């Protein structure tokens, strides 16, 4: 948690399919660690009061709320219904309504989607539309371990919501090139006399690089580094452990091809 804060992360979604791996004690330990930082977090809770509280923060005169949800927890059931924030139509409608009453902008982090796929599934599309209809401003998706499209989705009141279906991986050692290609999304919240809106949206492609001995790739300990693709080179790509491993191709041409698709 402190490492994340030190490199500049301000928001963290703690709701994932692994958030119950160590049950309620794991959640308590995790929250204790993040409570020692200034990171705004949502998604798991120790109490009903925490579950019912909408996290907010203010930046440059704009108040933001932050909501987080996960599709599931790998079949593990929480000790209490308030431990984890799951996708639920009625709960989301209630959360967003309360968030809009106390903030100018609503940001959602959504842990959803099928792993190792480039396209959103029906579950993602349903909840993306629900978020838009509720008046959410932006949704940032995680879980698939691969990048997925960025879209503007129109809500039922004519509003536009920015939806990033999946950022892919930021750092990590999964063993396909597709899992090593990730991205960041950057945009501005603009406040004028009449409204607050999103502008200057830009996708920044990333590449996770690691090199070394390929002889025992599942047991080897590598040093992982995340590069902006604009700073990545074919020379680095040729040294990537995954280049040639089980048919994987690591090249700038392939990275650009997947990103553009």
FENPEQUI-V665963 format. One record per pair of residues at least 12 apart in sequence whose ideal C-beta (glycine too) atoms are under 10 Angstrom apart, sorted by the first residue. I is the first residue (numbers start at 1). J is the second residue. D is the distance in whole Angstrom. If there is no record, write none. Layout:
BEGIN
[[I:J:D] [I:J:D]]
END
This chain:
BEGIN
[[1:14:10] [1:30:8] [1:31:10] [1:32:9] [1:33:4] [1:34:5] [1:35:9] [1:36:7] [1:37:5] [1:39:7] [1:41:9] [2:33:8] [2:34:9] [2:36:7] [2:37:6] [2:39:9] [3:37:10] [4:34:9] [4:37:8] [4:39:6] [4:41:10] [5:34:9] [5:36:9] [5:37:4] [5:38:7] [5:39:5] [6:37:9] [9:37:9] [9:39:6] [9:40:10] [9:170:10] [10:37:10] [10:38:8] [10:39:6] [10:40:6] [10:41:10] [10:57:8] [10:59:9] [10:64:10] [10:66:9] [11:39:7] [11:40:5] [11:41:7] [11:42:8] [11:55:9] [11:57:8] [11:64:9] [11:66:6] [11:68:9] [11:107:7] [11:109:7] [11:140:9] [12:30:10] [12:34:7] [12:37:9] [12:39:5] [12:40:8] [12:41:5] [12:42:8] [12:43:8] [12:66:9] [12:68:8] [12:109:8] [13:41:8] [13:42:7] [13:43:5] [13:44:9] [13:66:8] [13:67:9] [13:68:4] [13:69:8] [13:70:8] [13:85:9] [13:108:9] [13:109:4] [13:110:8] [13:111:6] [13:140:8] [13:142:7] [13:143:10] [14:27:8] [14:30:6] [14:31:8] [14:34:7] [14:39:10] [14:41:5] [14:42:7] [14:43:4] [14:44:5] [14:45:9] [14:68:7] [14:70:9] [14:84:9] [14:85:9] [14:109:9] [14:111:10] [15:41:10] [15:42:7] [15:43:3] [15:44:6] [15:45:10] [15:67:10] [15:68:5] [15:69:6] [15:70:4] [15:71:9] [15:73:9] [15:83:10] [15:84:6] [15:85:5] [15:86:8] [15:87:9] [15:109:8] [15:110:9] [15:111:6] [15:142:10] [16:43:8] [16:44:9] [16:68:9] [16:70:5] [16:71:9] [16:72:10] [16:73:8] [16:74:10] [16:84:9] [16:109:10] [16:111:5] [16:142:7] [16:143:7] [17:70:6] [17:71:7] [17:72:6] [17:73:6] [17:74:5] [17:75:9] [17:76:9] [17:111:7] [17:112:10] [17:115:10] [17:143:7] [18:70:9] [18:73:8] [18:74:7] [18:76:9] [18:111:10] [19:43:7] [19:44:5] [19:68:10] [19:70:7] [19:73:6] [19:74:10] [19:76:9] [19:78:9] [19:83:8] [19:84:6] [19:85:9] [19:111:9] [20:44:8] [20:70:10] [20:72:10] [20:73:4] [20:74:8] [20:75:9] [20:76:4] [20:77:8] [20:78:6] [20:79:9] [20:83:7] [20:84:7] [21:73:8] [21:74:8] [21:76:7] [22:76:10] [23:76:8] [23:77:10] [23:78:8] [23:79:7] [23:83:9] [24:44:10] [24:46:8] [24:78:7] [24:79:5] [24:80:7] [24:83:6] [25:79:10] [26:44:9] [27:43:10] [27:44:5] [27:45:7] [27:46:7] [27:78:8] [27:79:9] [27:80:10] [27:83:6] [27:84:8] [28:44:9] [28:45:10] [28:46:6] [28:83:10] [30:43:10] [30:44:7] [30:46:10] [31:44:7] [31:45:8] [31:46:6] [31:50:8] [32:46:9] [38:57:9] [40:55:5] [40:56:8] [40:57:5] [40:64:8] [40:65:9] [40:66:5] [40:107:9] [41:55:7] [41:66:8] [41:68:8] [41:109:10] [42:54:8] [42:55:5] [42:65:9] [42:66:5] [42:67:6] [42:68:4] [42:69:9] [42:85:7] [42:95:10] [42:107:10] [42:108:9] [42:109:8] [43:55:10] [43:66:10] [43:67:9] [43:68:4] [43:69:7] [43:70:7] [43:84:7] [43:85:5] [43:86:10] [43:109:8] [43:111:8] [44:68:9] [44:70:9] [44:73:10] [44:78:9] [44:82:9] [44:83:6] [44:84:6] [44:85:7] [45:78:10] [45:80:9] [45:82:5] [45:83:6] [45:84:8] [45:85:8] [46:80:9] [46:82:8] [46:83:8] [47:80:9] [47:82:7] [47:83:9] [48:80:8] [48:81:8] [48:82:5] [48:83:10] [49:82:9] [50:82:7] [50:83:10] [51:80:9] [51:81:8] [51:82:4] [51:83:8] [51:84:9] [51:85:7] [51:91:10] [51:95:10] [52:82:8] [52:94:10] [52:95:9] [52:98:9] [53:98:10] [54:66:8] [54:67:7] [54:95:7] [54:96:9] [54:98:6] [54:99:5] [54:100:10] [54:101:9] [54:102:6] [54:103:8] [54:106:9] [55:67:8] [55:68:9] [55:99:9] [55:103:10] [55:107:10] [56:99:8] [56:102:6] [56:103:5] [56:104:10] [56:105:10] [56:106:10] [57:103:9] [57:107:10] [58:103:9] [58:104:9] [59:105:9] [59:189:8] [60:189:8] [60:191:8] [61:104:9] [61:191:7] [61:196:10] [62:103:9] [62:104:5] [62:105:6] [62:189:6] [62:190:10] [62:191:6] [62:196:6] [63:99:10] [63:102:7] [63:103:4] [63:104:5] [63:105:7] [63:196:10] [64:99:9] [64:103:6] [64:104:7] [64:105:5] [64:106:8] [64:107:6] [64:137:9] [64:138:10] [64:189:8] [64:196:10] [65:95:9] [65:96:9] [65:98:9] [65:99:4] [65:100:8] [65:101:9] [65:102:7] [65:103:4] [65:104:9] [65:105:7] [65:106:5] [65:107:7] [65:108:9] [65:136:10] [65:137:10] [66:99:9] [66:103:9] [66:105:10] [66:106:8] [66:107:5] [66:108:8] [66:109:7] [67:85:8] [67:91:10] [67:92:8] [67:95:6] [67:96:7] [67:98:10] [67:99:6] [67:106:7] [67:107:7] [67:108:5] [67:109:7] [67:110:9] [67:131:9] [67:136:8] [67:139:10] [68:84:10] [68:85:6] [68:107:9] [68:108:7] [68:109:4] [68:110:8] [68:111:7] [68:140:10] [68:142:10] [69:84:9] [69:85:5] [69:86:6] [69:87:5] [69:88:8] [69:91:8] [69:92:7] [69:95:9] [69:108:7] [69:109:8] [69:110:6] [69:111:7] [69:112:8] [69:127:8] [69:131:10] [69:139:10] [70:84:7] [70:85:7] [70:86:6] [70:87:7] [70:109:9] [70:110:8] [70:111:4] [70:112:8] [70:142:9] [70:143:8] [71:86:7] [71:87:6] [71:110:8] [71:111:6] [71:112:5] [71:113:8] [71:114:10] [71:121:10] [71:123:7] [71:124:9] [71:127:9] [71:143:7] [72:84:9] [72:86:7] [72:87:8] [72:111:9] [72:112:9] [73:86:8] [73:111:10] [85:109:10] [85:111:9] [86:111:10] [87:110:8] [87:111:9] [87:112:7] [87:123:8] [87:124:10] [87:126:9] [87:127:6] [87:130:9] [88:127:10] [89:126:9] [89:127:8] [89:130:6] [89:134:10] [92:108:8] [92:110:10] [92:127:7] [92:130:6] [92:131:7] [92:134:7] [92:136:9] [93:130:8] [93:131:10] [93:133:9] [93:134:6] [94:134:10] [95:108:9] [95:134:9] [95:136:10] [96:108:8] [96:130:9] [96:131:7] [96:133:9] [96:134:4] [96:135:6] [96:136:6] [97:134:7] [97:135:8] [99:134:9] [99:135:9] [99:136:8] [100:134:8] [100:135:6] [100:136:9] [100:137:10] [103:137:10] [104:137:9] [104:189:9] [104:191:8] [104:195:10] [104:196:5] [105:136:9] [105:137:5] [105:138:8] [105:189:6] [105:191:9] [105:196:6] [105:197:10] [105:198:9] [106:131:8] [106:134:8] [106:135:7] [106:136:5] [106:137:5] [106:138:8] [106:139:9] [106:161:9] [107:136:8] [107:137:7] [107:138:5] [107:139:8] [107:140:7] [107:162:10] [107:189:10] [108:127:9] [108:128:10] [108:131:6] [108:134:9] [108:136:5] [108:137:9] [108:138:7] [108:139:5] [108:140:7] [108:141:9] [108:161:9] [108:163:9] [109:138:10] [109:139:8] [109:140:5] [109:141:8] [109:142:7] [109:164:10] [110:124:8] [110:127:7] [110:128:8] [110:131:8] [110:136:10] [110:139:5] [110:140:7] [110:141:5] [110:142:7] [110:143:8] [110:163:9] [110:164:9] [110:165:9] [110:166:9] [111:141:8] [111:142:5] [111:143:5] [111:144:10] [111:166:10] [112:124:5] [112:126:10] [112:127:7] [112:128:9] [112:139:9] [112:141:6] [112:142:8] [112:143:6] [112:144:8] [112:148:10] [112:165:8] [112:166:8] [113:141:6] [113:142:8] [113:143:5] [113:144:4] [113:145:9] [113:146:9] [113:148:7] [113:165:7] [113:166:6] [114:143:9] [114:144:6] [114:145:10] [114:146:9] [114:148:10] [114:166:10] [115:143:7] [115:144:6] [115:145:6] [115:146:8] [115:166:10] [115:174:10] [115:179:9] [116:144:7] [116:145:6] [116:146:6] [116:174:9] [116:176:8] [116:178:7] [116:179:7] [117:144:6] [117:145:9] [117:146:6] [117:148:7] [117:165:10] [117:166:9] [117:178:10] [118:144:8] [118:146:6] [118:147:7] [118:148:6] [118:149:8] [118:165:9] [118:166:9] [118:168:9] [118:178:8] [118:258:8] [118:261:7] [119:144:9] [119:146:10] [119:148:7] [119:149:7] [119:165:8] [119:166:10] [119:261:10] [120:141:8] [120:144:9] [120:148:6] [120:149:7] [120:151:9] [120:163:9] [120:165:4] [120:166:8] [121:144:9] [121:148:10] [121:165:9] [124:139:9] [124:141:7] [124:143:10] [124:144:9] [124:148:8] [124:163:9] [124:165:6] [124:166:9] [125:151:10] [125:153:9] [125:163:10] [125:165:9] [127:139:8] [127:141:10] [127:163:10] [128:141:8] [128:151:8] [128:153:6] [128:161:8] [128:163:5] [128:165:7] [129:153:6] [129:154:9] [129:155:8] [129:156:9] [129:161:9] [129:163:9] [130:155:9] [130:156:10] [131:153:8] [131:155:8] [131:161:6] [131:163:8] [132:152:9] [132:153:4] [132:154:7] [132:155:4] [132:156:8] [132:157:9] [132:159:7] [132:160:8] [132:161:4] [132:162:10] [132:163:8] [133:153:9] [133:154:9] [133:155:5] [133:156:4] [133:157:8] [133:159:9] [133:161:9] [134:155:7] [134:156:9] [134:157:10] [134:159:10] [134:161:9] [135:155:6] [135:156:9] [135:157:7] [135:159:6] [135:161:8] [136:153:9] [136:155:8] [136:159:9] [136:161:6] [136:162:9] [136:163:9] [137:159:8] [137:160:9] [137:161:6] [137:162:7] [137:189:8] [137:196:8] [137:197:9] [137:198:7] [138:161:7] [138:162:4] [138:163:8] [138:164:8] [138:185:9] [138:187:8] [138:189:9] [138:198:6] [138:201:10] [139:151:10] [139:153:8] [139:161:7] [139:162:7] [139:163:5] [139:164:7] [139:165:8] [140:162:9] [140:163:9] [140:164:5] [140:165:9] [140:166:9] [140:167:7] [140:185:7] [141:163:7] [141:164:6] [141:165:5] [141:166:5] [141:167:7] [141:168:10] [142:164:9] [142:165:10] [142:166:7] [142:167:6] [142:168:9] [142:169:9] [142:170:9] [143:166:7] [143:167:10] [144:165:8] [144:166:4] [144:167:9] [144:168:7] [144:169:9] [144:179:9] [145:166:8] [145:167:10] [145:168:7] [145:169:5] [145:172:8] [145:174:6] [145:176:9] [145:178:8] [145:179:5] [145:180:10] [145:182:9] [146:166:6] [146:167:10] [146:168:5] [146:169:8] [146:174:9] [146:176:9] [146:178:5] [146:179:6] [146:180:10] [146:181:7] [146:182:8] [146:258:9] [147:164:9] [147:165:9] [147:166:6] [147:167:7] [147:168:4] [147:169:9] [147:178:8] [147:179:10] [147:181:6] [147:182:6] [147:183:5] [147:203:9] [147:205:8] [147:206:9] [147:258:7] [147:259:7] [147:261:9] [148:163:10] [148:164:8] [148:165:4] [148:166:4] [148:167:8] [148:168:8] [148:183:10] [149:163:8] [149:164:8] [149:165:6] [149:166:9] [149:203:10] [149:261:9] [150:162:7] [150:163:7] [150:164:5] [150:165:7] [150:166:10] [150:167:10] [150:183:9] [150:185:7] [150:187:10] [150:201:7] [150:202:10] [150:203:6] [151:163:5] [151:164:8] [151:165:7] [152:198:9] [152:201:9] [159:197:10] [160:197:8] [160:198:8] [161:198:9] [162:185:8] [162:187:7] [162:198:5] [162:201:7] [164:183:8] [164:184:10] [164:185:5] [164:187:10] [164:201:9] [164:203:8] [166:182:9] [166:183:9] [167:182:6] [167:183:6] [167:184:7] [167:185:7] [167:203:10] [167:206:9] [168:180:9] [168:181:6] [168:182:4] [168:183:6] [168:184:10] [168:205:9] [168:206:8] [168:208:9] [168:258:10] [168:259:10] [169:181:8] [169:182:5] [169:183:10] [169:206:8] [169:208:6] [169:224:10] [169:226:9] [170:182:6] [170:183:9] [170:184:8] [170:206:7] [170:208:8] [170:226:6] [171:206:9] [171:208:6] [171:210:10] [171:224:6] [171:225:8] [171:226:5] [172:208:6] [172:210:9] [172:224:7] [172:226:9] [173:208:8] [173:210:6] [173:217:9] [173:218:10] [173:220:9] [173:221:9] [173:222:6] [173:224:6] [173:241:9] [173:242:10] [174:208:8] [174:242:9] [175:217:7] [175:218:8] [175:241:9] [175:242:7] [175:245:7] [175:246:7] [175:248:8] [176:242:7] [176:245:9] [176:246:8] [176:247:9] [176:248:6] [177:207:9] [177:208:10] [177:237:9] [177:240:8] [177:242:6] [177:243:8] [177:245:9] [177:247:10] [177:248:5] [177:249:6] [177:250:5] [177:251:9] [177:254:7] [177:255:8] [177:258:8] [178:242:10] [178:248:9] [178:254:9] [178:258:7] [179:208:8] [179:242:9] [179:248:10] [180:206:9] [180:207:6] [180:208:4] [180:209:8] [180:210:8] [180:224:9] [180:226:9] [180:240:8] [180:241:10] [180:242:6] [180:248:9] [180:250:7] [180:255:9] [181:205:7] [181:206:7] [181:207:6] [181:208:8] [181:229:8] [181:250:9] [181:254:8] [181:255:6] [181:256:10] [181:257:10] [181:258:5] [181:259:7] [182:204:10] [182:205:8] [182:206:4] [182:207:8] [182:208:7] [182:226:7] [182:229:10] [182:259:10] [183:203:6] [183:204:6] [183:205:5] [183:206:5] [183:207:10] [183:228:10] [183:229:9] [183:259:7] [184:202:9] [184:203:8] [184:204:4] [184:205:8] [184:206:6] [184:226:9] [184:228:8] [185:201:7] [185:202:7] [185:203:6] [185:204:7] [186:200:8] [186:201:8] [186:202:5] [186:203:8] [186:204:6] [187:199:7] [187:200:6] [187:201:4] [187:202:7] [187:203:10] [188:200:5] [188:201:9] [188:202:10] [203:259:8] [204:228:6] [204:229:8] [204:230:8] [205:227:10] [205:228:7] [205:229:4] [205:230:8] [205:232:9] [205:255:7] [205:256:8] [205:258:9] [205:259:5] [205:260:9] [206:226:5] [206:227:7] [206:228:6] [206:229:6] [206:230:10] [206:231:10] [206:232:9] [206:255:9] [206:259:10] [207:225:9] [207:226:7] [207:227:5] [207:228:8] [207:229:5] [207:231:9] [207:232:5] [207:236:8] [207:237:8] [207:240:9] [207:250:8] [207:252:9] [207:255:6] [207:259:10] [208:224:6] [208:225:7] [208:226:6] [208:227:8] [208:240:9] [208:242:9] [209:222:9] [209:223:9] [209:224:7] [209:225:5] [209:226:8] [209:227:6] [209:232:7] [209:236:6] [209:237:8] [209:239:8] [209:240:6] [209:241:9] [209:242:9] [209:250:9] [210:222:4] [210:223:6] [210:224:5] [210:225:7] [210:239:9] [210:240:7] [210:241:5] [210:242:8] [211:223:8] [211:225:10] [211:236:8] [211:238:9] [211:239:4] [211:240:6] [211:241:6] [211:242:9] [211:243:9] [212:239:9] [212:240:10] [212:241:6] [213:241:8] [214:240:10] [214:241:6] [214:242:9] [214:243:9] [214:244:8] [214:245:6] [217:241:6] [217:242:8] [217:245:6] [217:246:9] [220:241:8] [222:241:6] [229:252:7] [229:255:6] [229:256:7] [229:259:7] [232:250:10] [232:252:7] [232:255:7] [233:252:7] [234:250:9] [234:251:6] [234:252:6] [234:253:9] [236:250:9] [236:252:9] [237:249:9] [237:250:5] [237:251:5] [237:252:6] [237:253:9] [237:254:8] [237:255:8] [238:250:8] [238:251:8]]
END
